[in-house]
Amino acid sequence: MKHQKTDYKAHAATFLSVFLLIFGMLCLPVAHLDAKNIKFATLAPKGSTWMNNFEAMGKEMRAKTDGKLRLRIFPNGVQGDELDVVRKMRAGLLHAGAMTATGLGEIQKEVLIFQLPRMFKTYGELDYVRDYLQADLERSFKDAGYILLGMGDIGYYYIFSNQPIHTIADLQASSVKMWARTTDRIALEFYENANIATVPREVSQVLPSLYSGQLNTVVASPYVAVALQWYDQFKYMSDLPVNVGVGATIITRERFDQLSPLHQKVLRETAQAYQHDLIQSIRKDNDRALEALQKKAGIEVVEFAESDREAWDALAVETHNALVGEIYSQEFLDKINALLEAYRKGK
C-alpha cells in the first residue's frame, strides 16, 4: 500500500508538471510563438548610417508582420570579422548579414569583380552595370545557398597617409606601411604589381595598428575613415580614387525558406527599399565626410600627378587580367568591360 501511494504521488507530480508546462505555453503571446528572429551581423558601428538604416528596416519589418518577423542585429563586429560571420551562417548560428567584399567573396567570388581597381570611374557606370547584372547576381548567390537582398556600395576609396602621395614612387617608399586586408586578394595583387609593400590586417585590427605605428597608410572611403575613427591618424588624402568599395545584404537560403511566403515578400521588398535609400545616404555621407575631413580634421587633399595616372590605370588593368581564373572568369570580365564600353559610348 505504501508503494502504491508513492507511485500515485509520483504520477501526480509528473501530471502537474506537464499541465503547468502546457498551460504556460498556451498563455504565451501568439506573436512570441510564431515570431521568426533573423540574427543579423555587421561590422557597422552603432550610430552609423548603416546601423540606422538596418534598425529602421527591422522596425518596418516588425510593423508589417505584427511583430512576427524580427531582425536581431549584432553591430560593431561583435560576432567577429566577416569570415567568422560567414562560418557562423553556415553553421546556422547566424542567419543574415551586411557584408563587404571580404564576406561576399567567401560566398560568391565573382562578385569581387566590382571592387577591381579603376574599374568604375563614376557611380553612373557602377549603377548601370550592377542593375544590368542584378538577376545574374541573385542567381549566383542562390546557387551558393544565399538570398541576395540588395547590393550597395561603400563609396570610392582614396589613399589616406601621413606623407603626401603624388606618385606611384611615393607609395613605393620604404617609409610607407600600406594596409591590406589579409583576405583581399585584389588589393594584394594590385599592390604587388605596383611594388608597394603591404601590412595585412583585418578591419578590427586597423585602428590599434595605426596607433602603434605598424600602419601609416590606408585605402578607405571618407565616411569609413570617419565612422571607424581612423581619420585622426592621417594628414593627407590623395585625390585619385583607387576603387569603389562594394557591399551587400544577404540571408541564408535555409533561413529564408523557413519563412512564410508573406514574410519572404516583406523581407525582400523592405530590404530592397532600404538598400536603395542606403546607397544614396552613404554617397551623401561620403561627400559630407570629405568636407569635414578637410575643414575640421585638417586633412589636406593632394593631387595625384597627371603623369602617373596612366601608369596607375595600366597597373589596374594588369591586375584585372592577372586574377582571371582565380576570382572570376574571362567571360565575366569581358561582359563587364563590354557593358562599360556601351555605357560610355552612350554618354
MOLINMO-V732178 format. One record per residue. N is the residue number from 0. RES is the residue in one letter. SS is DSSP state (h for helix, s for strand, l for the rest). NEAR is the number of other C-alpha atoms within 10 Angstrom. D_FIRST is the distance of its C-alpha to the first C-alpha in Angstrom with 1 decimal. Layout:
n | res | ss | near | d_first
N | RES | SS | NEAR | D_FIRST
N | RES | SS | NEAR | D_FIRST
This chain:
n | res | ss | near | d_first
0 | M | l | 6 | 0.0
1 | K | h | 7 | 3.8
2 | H | h | 7 | 5.3
3 | Q | h | 9 | 5.1
4 | K | h | 10 | 6.3
5 | T | h | 11 | 8.7
6 | D | h | 12 | 9.9
7 | Y | h | 12 | 10.5
8 | K | h | 11 | 12.5
9 | A | h | 12 | 14.4
10 | H | h | 12 | 15.4
11 | A | h | 12 | 16.5
12 | A | h | 12 | 18.5
13 | T | h | 12 | 20.1
14 | F | h | 12 | 21.0
15 | L | h | 12 | 22.5
16 | S | h | 12 | 24.5
17 | V | h | 12 | 25.9
18 | F | h | 12 | 26.7
19 | L | h | 12 | 28.6
20 | L | h | 12 | 30.4
21 | I | h | 11 | 31.6
22 | F | h | 11 | 32.5
23 | G | h | 10 | 34.4
24 | M | h | 12 | 36.4
25 | L | h | 11 | 37.2
26 | C | h | 9 | 38.5
27 | L | l | 10 | 40.8
28 | P | l | 9 | 44.5
29 | V | h | 11 | 45.4
30 | A | h | 13 | 48.5
31 | H | h | 11 | 46.4
32 | L | h | 11 | 44.3
33 | D | h | 11 | 47.5
34 | A | l | 16 | 49.7
35 | K | s | 18 | 51.5
36 | N | s | 16 | 52.5
37 | I | s | 19 | 55.5
38 | K | s | 19 | 55.7
39 | F | s | 23 | 59.5
40 | A | s | 29 | 61.3
41 | T | s | 25 | 64.9
42 | L | l | 24 | 67.2
43 | A | l | 21 | 68.7
44 | P | l | 17 | 68.5
45 | K | l | 14 | 67.1
46 | G | l | 11 | 69.9
47 | S | l | 16 | 72.0
48 | T | h | 17 | 73.3
49 | W | h | 22 | 70.9
50 | M | h | 20 | 67.8
51 | N | h | 15 | 69.0
52 | N | h | 18 | 69.5
53 | F | h | 24 | 66.1
54 | E | h | 16 | 64.3
55 | A | h | 14 | 66.3
56 | M | h | 21 | 65.4
57 | G | h | 21 | 61.7
58 | K | h | 15 | 62.0
59 | E | h | 19 | 63.8
60 | M | h | 22 | 61.3
61 | R | h | 17 | 58.4
62 | A | h | 13 | 60.5
63 | K | h | 15 | 61.3
64 | T | l | 16 | 57.7
65 | D | l | 12 | 56.0
66 | G | l | 17 | 54.5
67 | K | l | 18 | 53.0
68 | L | s | 25 | 55.4
69 | R | s | 22 | 55.8
70 | L | s | 20 | 57.8
71 | R | s | 16 | 56.2
72 | I | s | 18 | 59.4
73 | F | s | 20 | 59.6
74 | P | l | 21 | 63.2
75 | N | l | 17 | 65.3
76 | G | l | 17 | 64.2
77 | V | l | 12 | 60.8
78 | Q | l | 16 | 59.4
79 | G | l | 17 | 62.2
80 | D | l | 19 | 65.5
81 | E | h | 24 | 66.0
82 | L | h | 17 | 65.2
83 | D | h | 13 | 61.9
84 | V | h | 26 | 61.3
85 | V | h | 25 | 62.2
86 | R | h | 14 | 59.8
87 | K | h | 17 | 57.0
88 | M | h | 22 | 57.9
89 | R | h | 15 | 57.7
90 | A | l | 10 | 54.2
91 | G | l | 14 | 53.1
92 | L | l | 12 | 52.7
93 | L | l | 22 | 55.7
94 | H | l | 26 | 56.9
95 | A | s | 30 | 60.4
96 | G | s | 26 | 63.3
97 | A | s | 26 | 66.9
98 | M | s | 25 | 68.7
99 | T | s | 22 | 72.2
100 | A | h | 23 | 74.0
101 | T | h | 22 | 71.9
102 | G | h | 23 | 68.6
103 | L | h | 23 | 70.2
104 | G | h | 19 | 72.0
105 | E | h | 16 | 68.8
106 | I | h | 17 | 67.6
107 | Q | l | 20 | 70.9
108 | K | h | 17 | 73.9
109 | E | h | 20 | 76.7
110 | V | h | 19 | 76.1
111 | L | h | 23 | 77.5
112 | I | h | 22 | 80.9
113 | F | h | 22 | 81.1
114 | Q | h | 22 | 81.2
115 | L | l | 20 | 84.2
116 | P | l | 24 | 87.0
117 | R | l | 20 | 89.7
118 | M | l | 21 | 88.3
119 | F | l | 21 | 88.2
120 | K | l | 15 | 91.1
121 | T | l | 11 | 90.0
122 | Y | h | 14 | 86.8
123 | G | h | 12 | 88.5
124 | E | h | 16 | 88.5
125 | L | h | 19 | 84.9
126 | D | h | 14 | 83.8
127 | Y | h | 13 | 85.8
128 | V | h | 20 | 84.5
129 | R | h | 17 | 80.9
130 | D | h | 12 | 80.9
131 | Y | h | 13 | 82.6
132 | L | l | 14 | 80.0
133 | Q | h | 13 | 77.0
134 | A | h | 11 | 75.6
135 | D | h | 12 | 76.2
136 | L | h | 20 | 74.4
137 | E | h | 17 | 71.4
138 | R | h | 14 | 71.2
139 | S | h | 18 | 71.5
140 | F | h | 21 | 68.6
141 | K | h | 16 | 66.5
142 | D | h | 12 | 67.2
143 | A | l | 13 | 66.0
144 | G | l | 16 | 62.7
145 | Y | s | 24 | 63.6
146 | I | s | 24 | 64.8
147 | L | s | 24 | 68.0
148 | L | s | 21 | 67.7
149 | G | s | 21 | 71.1
150 | M | s | 23 | 73.8
151 | G | s | 23 | 75.8
152 | D | s | 23 | 78.0
153 | I | s | 23 | 78.0
154 | G | s | 25 | 81.7
155 | Y | s | 24 | 84.7
156 | Y | s | 24 | 84.4
157 | Y | s | 20 | 87.2
158 | I | s | 22 | 88.0
159 | F | s | 29 | 87.2
160 | S | s | 24 | 88.8
161 | N | l | 16 | 90.3
162 | Q | l | 16 | 93.7
163 | P | l | 19 | 95.6
164 | I | l | 24 | 95.0
165 | H | l | 20 | 98.1
166 | T | l | 18 | 98.3
167 | I | h | 17 | 96.3
168 | A | h | 12 | 98.0
169 | D | h | 14 | 96.5
170 | L | h | 23 | 93.0
171 | Q | l | 17 | 93.9
172 | A | l | 12 | 94.8
173 | S | l | 9 | 92.8
174 | S | l | 13 | 91.8
175 | V | l | 21 | 89.8
176 | K | l | 22 | 86.0
177 | M | s | 22 | 84.9
178 | W | s | 25 | 81.3
179 | A | s | 24 | 79.7
180 | R | l | 18 | 76.1
181 | T | l | 15 | 74.8
182 | T | l | 17 | 73.9
183 | D | l | 16 | 77.0
184 | R | h | 16 | 78.8
185 | I | h | 22 | 81.5
186 | A | h | 22 | 82.4
187 | L | h | 21 | 82.4
188 | E | h | 18 | 84.7
189 | F | h | 22 | 87.0
190 | Y | h | 19 | 87.4
191 | E | h | 14 | 88.0
192 | N | h | 14 | 90.7
193 | A | l | 19 | 92.3
194 | N | l | 14 | 92.0
195 | I | l | 19 | 89.9
196 | A | l | 19 | 87.5
197 | T | s | 20 | 83.9
198 | V | s | 19 | 81.0
199 | P | s | 18 | 77.8
200 | R | l | 17 | 75.0
201 | E | l | 15 | 72.2
202 | V | h | 16 | 72.5
203 | S | h | 14 | 70.2
204 | Q | h | 11 | 72.3
205 | V | h | 22 | 75.7
206 | L | h | 17 | 75.7
207 | P | h | 12 | 74.9
208 | S | h | 15 | 77.4
209 | L | h | 19 | 80.1
210 | Y | h | 12 | 79.4
211 | S | h | 10 | 79.7
212 | G | l | 11 | 82.8
213 | Q | l | 16 | 81.3
214 | L | l | 23 | 82.3
215 | N | l | 22 | 85.3
216 | T | s | 26 | 85.8
217 | V | s | 25 | 83.4
218 | V | s | 22 | 83.7
219 | A | s | 25 | 81.8
220 | S | l | 26 | 82.3
221 | P | h | 27 | 83.4
222 | Y | h | 27 | 80.2
223 | V | h | 21 | 78.0
224 | A | h | 23 | 80.2
225 | V | h | 20 | 79.5
226 | A | h | 17 | 75.8
227 | L | l | 17 | 74.9
228 | Q | l | 11 | 77.2
229 | W | l | 19 | 79.4
230 | Y | h | 23 | 82.6
231 | D | h | 13 | 83.5
232 | Q | h | 20 | 83.9
233 | F | l | 21 | 86.9
234 | K | l | 18 | 90.5
235 | Y | s | 22 | 91.6
236 | M | s | 31 | 90.6
237 | S | s | 22 | 92.7
238 | D | l | 18 | 93.6
239 | L | l | 20 | 93.1
240 | P | l | 20 | 89.6
241 | V | l | 25 | 88.1
242 | N | s | 23 | 85.6
243 | V | s | 25 | 83.2
244 | G | s | 20 | 79.5
245 | V | s | 22 | 77.2
246 | G | s | 24 | 73.6
247 | A | s | 19 | 71.0
248 | T | s | 23 | 67.6
249 | I | s | 22 | 65.2
250 | I | s | 23 | 61.6
251 | T | s | 22 | 59.8
252 | R | h | 18 | 59.9
253 | E | h | 15 | 56.2
254 | R | h | 19 | 55.4
255 | F | h | 20 | 58.1
256 | D | h | 11 | 56.6
257 | Q | l | 11 | 53.3
258 | L | l | 15 | 55.0
259 | S | l | 11 | 55.5
260 | P | h | 11 | 59.1
261 | L | h | 9 | 59.7
262 | H | h | 18 | 58.6
263 | Q | h | 15 | 60.7
264 | K | h | 12 | 63.7
265 | V | h | 18 | 63.1
266 | L | h | 22 | 62.8
267 | R | h | 15 | 65.9
268 | E | h | 15 | 68.1
269 | T | h | 18 | 67.1
270 | A | h | 23 | 67.5
271 | Q | h | 18 | 70.9
272 | A | h | 13 | 72.1
273 | Y | h | 15 | 71.1
274 | Q | h | 23 | 72.5
275 | H | h | 13 | 75.9
276 | D | h | 13 | 75.8
277 | L | h | 21 | 74.9
278 | I | h | 18 | 77.8
279 | Q | h | 12 | 80.3
280 | S | h | 14 | 78.7
281 | I | h | 21 | 78.8
282 | R | h | 18 | 82.4
283 | K | h | 14 | 83.3
284 | D | h | 19 | 81.4
285 | N | h | 20 | 83.3
286 | D | h | 14 | 86.6
287 | R | h | 13 | 85.5
288 | A | h | 21 | 84.2
289 | L | h | 21 | 87.5
290 | E | h | 15 | 89.4
291 | A | h | 16 | 87.1
292 | L | h | 23 | 87.4
293 | Q | h | 15 | 91.2
294 | K | h | 11 | 91.6
295 | K | l | 10 | 88.7
296 | A | l | 16 | 87.8
297 | G | l | 15 | 91.4
298 | I | l | 22 | 90.8
299 | E | s | 17 | 94.1
300 | V | s | 19 | 94.3
301 | V | s | 14 | 96.7
302 | E | l | 14 | 98.5
303 | F | l | 18 | 97.8
304 | A | l | 15 | 101.2
305 | E | h | 11 | 102.6
306 | S | h | 10 | 103.9
307 | D | h | 14 | 100.4
308 | R | h | 15 | 98.7
309 | E | h | 11 | 99.9
310 | A | h | 14 | 98.8
311 | W | h | 19 | 95.4
312 | D | h | 15 | 95.0
313 | A | h | 13 | 96.2
314 | L | h | 19 | 93.5
315 | A | h | 24 | 91.0
316 | V | h | 16 | 92.1
317 | E | h | 15 | 92.0
318 | T | h | 22 | 88.3
319 | H | h | 22 | 87.6
320 | N | h | 13 | 89.0
321 | A | h | 15 | 87.4
322 | L | l | 19 | 83.9
323 | V | s | 16 | 84.4
324 | G | l | 11 | 81.9
325 | E | l | 10 | 79.8
326 | I | l | 18 | 78.5
327 | Y | s | 18 | 80.1
328 | S | l | 15 | 82.2
329 | Q | h | 13 | 86.0
330 | E | h | 11 | 85.5
331 | F | h | 13 | 83.4
332 | L | h | 18 | 85.9
333 | D | h | 11 | 88.8
334 | K | h | 14 | 87.0
335 | I | h | 18 | 86.6
336 | N | h | 15 | 90.2
337 | A | h | 13 | 91.5
338 | L | h | 17 | 89.6
339 | L | h | 19 | 91.1
340 | E | h | 12 | 94.5
341 | A | h | 11 | 94.3
342 | Y | h | 14 | 93.0
343 | R | h | 11 | 95.8
344 | K | h | 8 | 98.5
345 | G | h | 7 | 97.3
346 | K | l | 5 | 97.6
